[in-house]
C-alpha cells in the first residue's frame, strides 16, 4: 500500500480548519476514466497550516475531488507508486477578493476574486449603519420570552423599523471596506457580554440576548448573534466574521452574512448554509464528543443537533437523542433545544403520550423566544401547525405569530435573520 497525504491551502486569515473540505477519492481506470467506485468521503484540513489527512491506498492513478462549503469543487489527478515515501498533495482553492474576506469567500458568502470583480451590482442610495442591541423584556420572568414573537409579528404587520423592546448599543466600526462590502469581526467581549456560557440551568443570559441591527434605509435587518461562542479546539472566545453589502449583485441577495470562525466546526456550519447536510453531518460526526460530552458550547451542540435530526435514517433510537433532551433541559435560554426535541417526538411518536409531550415541549420552545438558528423557525412553525390543524386554539395563536416572523426570515442563512422593510426576504 502507498500513503497519500492531503490538505487544502487557503488563507483564512492565518487560521486552519481541522475538517475544512469534504473529499472523494476515485480510482482512474486504465482507459483514463474515473471509476464510480470511490472511498467513503472524508474531511481534510483547510486553511493556513501544515497538517495533512493521511490515508493508505493501492498504487495507481486517482482523481481527488474536494467539495468546498462555497460549492466550488477542486480536482487534481495523482499517481501513487509503490514508494515508501508518502505523497503530499496541497490542493489550491480560488483566491478571495481580499484577505479580510477569505472566510466569507470560503463559506460561499462572496464570490472568488475574478467573479467578484466582474459582477454587476446595484449601488444603494444609503450606507448601512450597524449597531448592536439586546432584547429588553417587559416581563420579569426569564422563562417567558413569548413576547418576542408577539413583538416581532407586530413589527412585521405594522412595518415598524424602530423597536421600543430593543436596548440600543453604539454603532459598530467596520474594520475594512472596499466600496461594496464592509467587514466586521465581533466577539462577546467586544460587545460587553460574558464570553462563556452560563452554568447549566441558568434561565437567561447575563446582560441579555445579543442582536445585530443593520439599518439600510428603508430596510432593517435583525441578526441573532450566536454569542457566547467558545471554539471547540482551544476553548477560546470565538470570532464572528460579518460582511455587510453596500451594493447587491442580485436583488434577492442577503445584505448581511455571518460566518463563525471556529477551526473545528466552522466549515460544517457553512455546509449547513449551502444545504449540504450530508457533508455537514460528516464533520459534526467527527466532532461529536466535543459537541455533546463537554458541554462547552451549547450553540455549537444545537447546530450539530439540527444536522443530525435532519439526516437521521429510520426511527431507531440514537445515542445522541438524549443529548438533544439535555440541550432543552440544561439551557433554558436556548430555544433551539426544545424545538429539536419537539420535532423528534413528533417524528418518532409511538403513542398519544409522545404527542402530548411534543405539544408541551413546542409550547415551551415558543415561550423561550426567537431561536438562534433559522431552521428553528421553520421547525417550530411546522410543529405548531400540526396541533393548530387539529383545532388547538392556543397552538393556532402561537403559529400565527411564528408564521408572520417566518415570512420575513432569511432561510438561506444558518443563524436567524429577520428582514423588515419593503424588500422580499430571501428564501
N, C-alpha and C positions, 0 to 999 in steps of 0.2 A: 504493500500500500504506500501511497505517496501522501505528503502533507501539504495542505493548502491553507494559507493564512490570508484573511480578508478584512478590509476596513473601507470606509468611505471618507474621503477627505473633504472637509467643508469648514469654512472659517468659524462660524457660530461664536464670534466674539471671544475666541480663545478657549471655549469650553468643549467638552466631549460628552456625547450621549452613549451610555453603555450599550443600549439597544436602539440604534438610530434608524436603521433601514432594514426592511424585510427582503431576504434574498432567496431566490430559487436557483438551483444548480441543475442544468440539463446536460446529459452526455450528448456529444455530437457523433453521429454515425459515420461510418467510412464514406458514405455518399455526401457528407458535408451538411446534413440537415440535423437539427436538434431533435432529440428523441422526446416523445411525450412523457416518458418516464423520467421522474425527477426526484431528487432528495426532498424530504419534507422541508417546508420553508423554515428558515432560521433568521435570527436577527444579528446584525454585525454592528460594531462601534461606528460612530459617525461624529465628525467634528474635527477639532484640533487636538491631535494626540498621536500616540504610538501603540495603542492597544489594538490587538487583532482577534478575530474569531478564528479558531483553529479547528480543522476537520481533516479526516483521512478519506481518501478516495483512490480508486484504482487508477493506474496510469492511463492516459488518454486525453482527448480533447473535450473541453467543456464550455458551455455558454453560461456565464454568470449574469443573472438578471436581478438587479437591485431596484425595488419599488420604494420610492421615497414618499413621505407624508404629503408632499405637494402634488402627488400624482405623476411626477416625472419618473421615467424609467432609465436606468443607466445599464448598458450592456457591455460586456467585454468577453472575448474568447481567450482561453488559456489552454496550454498543453502541459499536462503533468507527465513527467518521465519517472523512471524508477530510481531517481537520485535520492539519497538520504537527506539532502538539504531541503528544507521547506521552501515552497514557492510563495513569496509575499506579493500580494496584489493590492494596490491602493486605487480604488475606484474614485473618479472625479465627477462631482455634480456641477450643474450650471452655477455660474457665479452670481452673487447678489448685486443689485444695482449700487448698493452702498454696504460697507461693513456693518453699519449700525442697523441695517435691515436684513442681516443674514438669517436671524431666527425666523423672521416673518416670511422670508422667501423660502426657506427650508420647509416651513409649515404650510406653504401654499397660499399665504395671505397676500403676497405681492409677487409679480412676475419676475423671472430671471432678467439679468441685465439687458440683453438685447431686446426682448419684447417690451420690457418696462419703458425703454427709451423710444420705442416705435409706437406704442399705444396712443390712440387719440383719446383725449379726455375732455370732459366738460367742466370748465372752471366755474367756481361758485362765486357769488357776489359777496360772500362774507367769510371771515376766517373763524374756524371753530374756537370756542372758548371752553377750556376744560376746568372743572373744579371737582373736588371730592365732596362727599356728604355721607351722612348716616341716617337711617330711618329714625324718626322721632316718634316713638309710640305714645299715643294719648292715653294708653292704659298702663296700669302698674303691674299687671300680670305678664311676666315674660313668656309664659307658655301660651298666651293667647295673642298671636300676631295675625289673626284673621283679618284685622283691619287693613293690612297691607293689600290684600286682594280687593277689598272694597274701595280703598283709596285709588289704586291703580285703575280699576274698572271705571271709576268716576272720572279719572283723568282722560281715559280713552273716550268715554262717552261725551264729555264736555270739551274735549280738545284743549285741556289745560296744559300749560307749559311752565307754570310756577307752582310750587308744591309746599303748602304750609307744614306738611308732615316730614319735610326733609331738612335736617340741620346742615346748612351750607358750610363748606370749608373753603379756604383760599384757593384761587385758581392755580393750576399747575404750570410749571415752566417746561417747555419742550427741551430735550437735550440736543436734538438735531432736527433740521428742516430743510427740504430741498425744493420748496415751492409747490410740491404735490402732496407730500406726506410729512406729517410731524411724528416724531418718535419720543416716547416716554418710557422710562423704566421706574417702576414703583415697588416699594416693599411696605409691609405693615408699619415698620419703624418710621419710614418717611412720612406716613400719614398720622403719626402719633398714636398708633394702635399697638397692642401687645403682639409680639411676633410668634408666640407659642399658643397653641390651642388651650382652652381652659381644661381643668380636670373633668373626668367623667361625671356626668350627672348635672353639670352646671347648666342652668336653664337658658342663659343668654350670654353672648359675647360681651366681655368688658368693653365699654365705650362704643358698643353698638355694631351694627352690620354695615360694612363699607360699600358705598356705591360710587361709581364714576359718573359725573354729569357732563355730557357733551352737548353744548348748545351751538347749533349751526342753523341760525335763523332761516326759516321759521321752524326748524326741527329741534327736537331734544331726544337724546338717547340716554337711557339709564342703564349702566353696565354693572352687573353684580360682580364685585371683585372677590376672587377666591382667596380670601385672607382670614386668618393667618395660614400661610403655606410654608411647610417645612420640607426641604428636599430630603428624599429618602436615602440618598447615598452618604451624605455627610452631616445630616441633622442641622443644616444651616438654613438661614432665612431665604426663602425663595424669591426670585425676581419675576415680576410681571412685565412682560415686554408688550407695549401698546403702540399701535400705529393708527393715526387719525388722518383721513384723507381730506385735503382741501379741494381736490378735483376727483372726479369719478370717471373710470374708464367704461362704466356701464351704469345706466340709471338705477338699476336694482342692486348694485354692489354695496356691501356694507360700508358705512362711514368709518367705523371703529372695529379693529380686530385685536384680540388679546391672545398672547401666547405665554405659557408658563415655562420658564427656563429651568426645568428640573432635569438633571442629567439622567435620572433613572426612568422616568415615565413621560418626559416632555414630548417625545416622539409618539407615544401611544395616545396622548391627548390630541395630537394633530391628526392622527389616523381617525380618531373619533369624528373630528370635524369633517374630514373628507368622506365619511360614510364607509370607511374600510374597517368594519368592525372585526372581521376575521384577523386582520393584521394587528389591530389594537389588542385583541384578545391574546394573541401570541406574546405580545410584550407585557401585558398586565399579568399573564400567567407566570412569566419568569420572575416577576416582582411580587408574587402573591404573598410570600412570607412577610416582606416589608410592608405591604399594604394592610394586611389584616392582623398580623400577630403582634406587631409592635405598637399599635395604636398611636403612631407618631403623627400621622397626617390624616384626619378624618375625611377631608375633602378629596385627597387622592384615593382613599379607600372607596369613597362614593363613586368616583369616576370609574374605578375598576368594576364596581358592582353593576353600574349601568351596562357595561360591555358584557359582563358575564351573564347577567339576566337576559340580555338581548340575544346572545349567541347560544344559550343552553339548548341542547338537543334532547328531546324526550322529557318525561316528567319525573325521572328518578331523582331522589333527594341527593344533593351535592353537599360536600363538607362546608362550602362557603355560604350556604343558606343561613347557617347560624350566625355568620359574620354580618350578614345584612341585618338580621334582627338586632345584633349588638349595636350596629350603627344607629338604629332607631332608638334603642333603649339608653345608650350611653351618651348620646349627643343630641339633646332636645333642641339645641339651637340650629340643627342641620335638618331642614325639612326633607331632604332627598332620601335619607334612610327610611323614613316612614312611607314615602311614596313607593320606593322599591319593594319594600316588604308587602305593601298592599297589593302591588301588581303581581308579586309571586303568589300570594294567597288566592287571588282570582284565577290566575293561570293554572295553578296546580290544585284547585279546590277538590276536596274529597268528600265534603259533607256540608250541610247547612251551617255548621259552626264555623267552617272556613270562610264562608260568605259573610257571616255576621262579623267575624273578626276583620275581614277585609274592609267592611264598611267602617268599623270603628277606627281602624288604622288610617284610612284615607281621610276621615274627618279630623283625626289628629294631625295628619300632614297639612291639611288646609289651615288648621289653627296655628301651625308653626310658621306660616308666611311663604313668601316667594322662594322657590327652590334656587339653589346656586347654579344648577345645570339646566339648560333649555329643554332637554329631554324630559325633565321632571314636570314641566308644564303640560306637555302632551300626555304623559302617563297619568297625571292626576286628573286631567280632563276626561280621558278615556274611562278611568275607573269610576269617577263620579257620575258620568253619563249613563253607565250601566244601571246604577241604582235610581237615577232620575227617570230613566225609561220604564222602570218598574213601579213608578208612582211615588217615589220617596221625595216629598216636597223639600225637605231640608237639603238633600243632595241636589235637587234641581236648582235651588237658590245658590248653592256654592258653585255648581257647574256653570251657571250663568256668568258669575264674576270671572271665573277662570277662563271661560271662553272669550270674554271681551279682551282679557290680557293676552291670550294666545294669539288673537288676531293681529296684535302689534308686536309679537315676539319674533326675533330673528332666529329661526330654527337652523340656520346654516352655521351657527357658532356653538361651541360646546358650553360656554357659560352664558347665563341668562342676559339678554339684551332686549330691552323694551324700547321701541321706537315710537315717539309721539310726534304728531305733525302731519302734513299733507301727503308725504311720500309713502307709497305702499311698502309694507315690510317685506324683507327677503324671506322666502320660504325654504 
